[in-house]
């Protein structure tokens, strides 16, 4: 398993009255067996294709060819999409070292990626003015092909490219990903002669990270798709093998979440990685969890945090506010890594305790201190420990949280794969524009 999940600090014997009684946890864990059986059945009959993606390899050569072509033709690639059409790719892209816009040195065949998942006019005007559009490609992602934000992004960007490179070349700057059915985006792409790739209609956007939606932009910057899927397969393996719930980390986690909600009034789950490159992972998780579970009066609110930053902005509330949250820290083996403080600069001063310490030493001390402080303040805490972050580890984490979400949905009695309230908002926005 590419990660280790530790749950002992979620129980009453560790944190007192805010913690779970073992009997309540065992009851919830037993209830996950049905969800695990259903996942195995849906894998076998192919009715949940996202479960087949970790073992798939036959699609990767074609994606690698497109990624190489984009790298040779373009210095920049703009990914247009929103929600699940963007967040998975952004999460994988961070493995290339591009956390917070910090781009490492790369060869001339590795383009700079820009994920534009909103429709603020200022941002788009600035982007189109800043880029050399003759050296910019666009990846347009909309499962339904009717997402108004993405269609608007696409039309505005195409017009800008058309003005810059002319009608004959403009279409070659765009690749569209959408369902293989009649829809506005596919129709536009057909008329304009653009490359169109099929988005599997049975893989929802927020579950699409291991499909071409997440992998194609990631492969453009050198992320290893095979290792990602291998990590996902490792996390999925206990489920497919028919392991009992106590040996399936996603089932264990789902039981914790639901039992805490039922018996301790926990209505929020805080995900706080101590790895900058997992900041986008937190945003990906937030959408996955919220859109899958928040239905029919059910749901547990996801909160995105990042260590150590949010020790200085949210930890006060976590420790001294309402006891209505479960916490998940993702920590790595960072002690001894990074640059070292020169002892000559702090010798004899109040900072002597930093002499000879690396940045990783401080990060390690901070992440473990936060865990200990949460425990001392009687807050339910799950630790996910990784040695380091790479494709295999991230693949495992992504699959774990998708499975955890699906199992929680089953225990709550909601459909993890629809989003009726979101669709209502889309319809109202369109009606507003049509009525003007």
ZAPA-523843 format. One record per residue (C-alpha): x, y, z; residue in three letters. Coordinates in pm, whole numbers, padded with zeros to 5 digits, always signed. Example, Ala and Ser with C-alpha at 12.3 -4.5 7.8 and 13.67 -1.06 7.14 Angstrom:
+01230-00450+00780ALA+01367-00106+00714SER
% end
This chain:
+00000+00000+00000UNK+00152+00338-00098UNK+00035+00502+00226UNK-00034+00410+00588UNK-00359+00509+00760UNK-00357+00540+01140UNK-00691+00576+01319UNK-00618+00514+01687UNK-00664+00882+01775UNK-01030+00873+01671UNK-01138+00660+01970UNK-01256+00746+02317UNK-00966+00565+02485UNK-00728+00809+02312UNK-00917+01141+02320UNK-01201+01102+02567UNK-01565+01184+02512UNK-01525+01329+02163UNK-01389+00997+02045UNK-01570+00693+01914UNK-01682+00400+02120UNK-01548+00082+01965UNK-01896-00070+01946UNK-02027+00222+01737UNK-01728+00199+01504UNK-01759-00179+01469UNK-02126-00142+01380UNK-02053+00112+01106UNK-01761-00095+00978UNK-01981-00401+00946UNK-02225-00196+00739UNK-01952-00123+00482UNK-01946-00490+00376UNK-02247-00438+00152UNK-02084-00138-00017UNK-01764-00337-00076UNK-01964-00624-00226UNK-02144-00379-00454UNK-01811-00231-00571UNK-01682-00578-00659UNK-02002-00658-00848UNK-01984-00332-01042UNK-01620-00397-01127UNK-01709-00744-01256UNK-02001-00630-01471UNK-01827-00312-01588UNK-02107-00083-01470UNK-01862+00144-01282UNK-01584+00201-01537UNK-01371+00417-01304UNK-01279+00091-01125UNK-01133-00052-01447UNK-00906+00246-01515UNK-00620+00147-01278UNK-00551-00169-01479UNK-00596-00007-01822UNK-00294+00050-02047UNK-00432+00039-02401UNK-00524+00408-02401UNK-00187+00545-02292UNK+00004+00529-02621UNK-00251+00751-02795UNK-00245+01000-02507UNK+00135+01001-02505UNK+00136+01082-02877UNK-00093+01382-02824UNK+00116+01497-02528UNK+00435+01481-02738UNK+00271+01670-03022UNK+00158+01947-02790UNK+00506+01967-02637UNK+00665+02007-02979UNK+00412+02262-03105UNK+00344+02478-02801UNK+00525+02655-02518UNK+00200+02698-02322UNK-00111+02485-02288UNK-00431+02629-02140UNK-00672+02376-01989UNK-01030+02502-02008UNK-01283+02335-01780UNK-01433+02361-01437UNK-01488+02132-01138UNK-01394+01773-01214UNK-01284+01870-01564UNK-00998+02068-01413UNK-00924+01967-01053UNK-00795+01617-01130UNK-00552+01747-01390UNK-00438+02025-01158UNK-00375+01772-00881UNK-00162+01551-01106UNK+00016+01849-01258UNK+00145+01947-00914UNK+00367+01637-00922UNK+00576+01814-01185UNK+00680+02060-00914UNK+00451+02339-01024UNK+00288+02403-00687UNK+00171+02764-00653UNK+00297+02859-01000UNK+00663+02781-00928UNK+00794+02624-01246UNK+01116+02423-01234UNK+01364+02426-01524UNK+01238+02203-01802UNK+01332+02109-02155UNK+01195+02291-02454UNK+00940+02015-02520UNK+00763+02057-02186UNK+00494+02327-02209UNK+00381+02546-01923UNK+00025+02456-01821UNK-00242+02704-01715UNK-00567+02573-01565UNK-00844+02826-01622UNK-01143+02698-01428UNK-01330+03022-01370UNK-01482+03295-01586UNK-01354+03615-01428UNK-01317+03850-01729UNK-01007+04014-01581UNK-00824+03681-01556UNK-00899+03584-01915UNK-00809+03922-02057UNK-00480+03913-01870UNK-00406+03556-01984UNK-00475+03617-02352UNK-00267+03934-02349UNK+00024+03765-02171UNK+00054+03453-02389UNK+00205+03416-02733UNK-00105+03260-02887UNK+00090+03129-03185UNK+00273+02904-02936UNK-00028+02821-02717UNK-00247+02511-02729UNK-00584+02462-02563UNK-00735+02153-02403UNK-01110+02200-02361UNK-01286+01961-02123UNK-01661+01929-02066UNK-01819+01589-02011UNK-02166+01705-02106UNK-02041+01944-02371UNK-02292+02199-02246UNK-02116+02354-01945UNK-02178+02727-01997UNK-01853+02840-01834UNK-01641+02610-02050UNK-01827+02693-02371UNK-01778+03064-02303UNK-01408+03013-02229UNK-01368+02812-02547UNK-01542+03057-02777UNK-01350+03356-02643UNK-01015+03177-02665UNK-01085+03047-03014UNK-01170+03396-03137UNK-00842+03527-02992UNK-00638+03249-03156UNK-00824+03295-03484UNK-00730+03663-03490UNK-00368+03579-03413UNK-00288+03282-03639UNK-00564+03283-03899UNK-00846+03050-03991UNK-00634+02767-04138UNK-00421+02715-03825UNK-00656+02810-03542UNK-00830+02473-03517UNK-00497+02289-03473UNK-00444+02472-03144UNK-00745+02299-02982UNK-00827+01950-02857UNK-01173+01890-02712UNK-01274+01621-02461UNK-01647+01552-02438UNK-01902+01273-02444UNK-01953+01085-02773UNK-02305+01216-02817UNK-02459+01524-02979UNK-02379+01826-02765UNK-02286+02192-02822UNK-01910+02150-02771UNK-01884+01849-03002UNK-02095+02027-03260UNK-01866+02330-03257UNK-01558+02111-03277UNK-01696+01921-03576UNK-01781+02242-03762UNK-01439+02392-03690UNK-01247+02074-03775UNK-01091+02023-03432UNK-00954+01710-03270UNK-01220+01559-03043UNK-01152+01290-02782UNK-01427+01088-02615UNK-01506+01134-02246UNK-01658+00810-02112UNK-02024+00895-02036UNK-02016+00655-01739UNK-01721+00823-01565UNK-01835+01137-01381UNK-01613+01441-01397UNK-01511+01432-01031UNK-01419+01062-01069UNK-01227+01110-01396UNK-00875+01178-01271UNK-00739+00843-01399UNK-00898+00890-01741UNK-00773+01107-02024UNK-00927+01407-01844UNK-00660+01399-01574UNK-00387+01206-01750UNK-00350+01401-02074UNK-00249+01735-01918UNK-00036+01552-01662UNK+00148+01359-01932UNK+00224+01684-02111UNK+00452+01778-01818UNK+00609+01436-01776UNK+00393+01274-01507UNK+00414+00893-01524UNK+00062+00768-01599UNK+00149+00401-01549UNK+00281+00463-01197UNK-00028+00667-01112UNK-00255+00385-01214UNK-00038+00130-01035UNK-00082+00326-00713UNK-00456+00339-00770UNK-00461-00037-00830UNK-00280-00096-00499UNK-00548+00100-00310UNK-00828-00079-00496UNK-00678-00426-00459UNK-00815-00513-00111UNK-01166-00432-00232UNK-01139-00647-00544UNK-00981-00936-00355UNK-01277-00951-00119UNK-01080-00855+00191UNK-01298-00798+00499UNK-01379-00436+00588UNK-01117-00432+00865UNK-00849-00487+00599UNK-00979-00223+00352UNK-00850+00125+00441UNK-01129+00309+00251UNK-01394+00108+00440UNK-01220+00178+00771UNK-01218+00550+00693UNK-01581+00553+00582UNK-01686+00380+00904UNK-01498+00639+01110UNK-01660+00931+00933UNK-02013+00797+00952UNK-01987+00672+01311UNK-01850+01008+01426UNK-02134+01185+01249UNK-02398+00957+01396UNK-02275+00943+01755UNK-02059+01251+01813UNK-02222+01519+01599UNK-01922+01551+01369UNK-02051+01745+01068UNK-01720+01852+00908UNK-01411+01671+00787UNK-01085+01865+00762UNK-00817+01747+00520UNK-00480+01904+00600UNK-00176+01779+00407UNK+00173+01894+00505UNK+00291+01880+00143UNK+00255+02186-00080UNK+00206+01967-00388UNK-00108+01825-00225UNK-00276+02165-00199UNK-00466+02100-00524UNK-00543+01751-00395UNK-00731+01920-00110UNK-00941+02116-00359UNK-01005+01798-00561UNK-01117+01616-00245UNK-01344+01904-00142UNK-01542+01886-00467UNK-01550+01506-00470UNK-01682+01486-00115UNK-01925+01779-00128UNK-02084+01703-00464UNK-02110+01330-00397UNK-02255+01341-00044UNK-02450+01664+00000UNK-02799+01547-00090UNK-03139+01509+00070UNK-03035+01676+00392UNK-02735+01444+00425UNK-02368+01534+00403UNK-02052+01612+00595UNK-01890+01942+00504UNK-01533+01912+00368UNK-01279+02172+00479UNK-00956+02224+00285UNK-00647+02320+00483UNK-00271+02314+00432UNK+00006+02275+00686UNK+00187+02469+00807UNK+00004+02770+00660UNK-00328+02699+00827UNK-00176+02654+01170UNK-00172+03033+01156UNK-00524+03079+01020UNK-00752+02791+01117UNK-00592+02593+01400UNK-00728+02823+01671UNK-01082+02733+01564UNK-00995+02366+01531UNK-00857+02344+01883UNK-01077+02587+02076UNK-01395+02604+01871UNK-01687+02363+01834UNK-01601+01993+01860UNK-01782+01916+01534UNK-01488+01817+01313UNK-01281+01514+01222UNK-00924+01582+01111UNK-00706+01406+00857UNK-00340+01506+00842UNK-00126+01379+00555UNK+00235+01379+00666UNK+00557+01270+00498UNK+00912+01175+00594UNK+01071+01517+00552UNK+01314+01529+00847UNK+01665+01604+00726UNK+01555+01726+00383UNK+01595+02068+00226UNK+01842+02346+00292UNK+02016+02371+00629UNK+02039+02679+00854UNK+02400+02792+00877UNK+02499+02772+01247UNK+02720+03077+01202UNK+02412+03291+01133UNK+02233+03204+01459UNK+02517+03118+01696UNK+02463+03260+02044UNK+02125+03407+01956UNK+01769+03328+02054UNK+01752+03123+01734UNK+02034+02888+01829UNK+01784+02600+01836UNK+01765+02631+01455UNK+02142+02596+01408UNK+02219+02314+01170UNK+01851+02228+01125UNK+01705+02173+00782UNK+01374+02314+00660UNK+01246+01958+00658UNK+01335+01925+01026UNK+01108+02217+01108UNK+00825+02090+00886UNK+00848+01749+01049UNK+00835+01901+01398UNK+00538+02118+01299UNK+00328+01838+01150UNK+00384+01609+01447UNK+00318+01891+01693UNK-00015+01967+01524UNK-00114+01601+01548UNK-00023+01590+01917UNK-00204+01916+01988UNK-00524+01791+01823UNK-00509+01476+02034UNK-00447+01671+02355UNK-00750+01884+02273UNK-00966+01575+02227UNK-01019+01613+01850UNK-01069+01297+01639UNK-00756+01257+01426UNK-00668+01028+01138UNK-00307+01026+01018UNK-00213+00929+00664UNK+00160+00874+00646UNK+00364+00865+00325UNK+00739+00831+00280UNK+00745+01082-00005UNK+00508+01204-00273UNK+00536+01048-00617UNK+00299+00917-00883UNK+00236+00583-00713UNK+00159+00744-00378UNK-00070+01008-00529UNK-00249+00743-00733UNK-00313+00548-00414UNK-00444+00852-00228UNK-00675+00952-00512UNK-00827+00605-00537UNK-00855+00575-00158UNK-01059+00894-00129UNK-01284+00805-00423UNK-01360+00468-00264UNK-01405+00625+00079UNK-01652+00874-00068UNK-01851+00605-00250UNK-01873+00391+00064UNK-01980+00685+00282UNK-02251+00767+00028UNK-02380+00412+00054UNK-02393+00433+00435UNK-02575+00768+00416UNK-02822+00637+00161UNK-02738+00886-00116UNK-02631+00848-00479UNK-02262+00938-00502UNK-02275+00992-00878UNK-02539+01259-00939UNK-02556+01633-00858UNK-02916+01755-00894UNK-02866+02087-00716UNK-02574+02178-00943UNK-02782+02108-01252UNK-03060+02330-01118UNK-02816+02621-01087UNK-02697+02573-01445UNK-03054+02584-01573UNK-03130+02902-01379UNK-02817+03077-01511UNK-02909+02994-01868UNK-03270+03102-01817UNK-03146+03434-01681UNK-02939+03503-01992UNK-03213+03387-02229UNK-03460+03620-02058UNK-03252+03935-02108UNK
% end
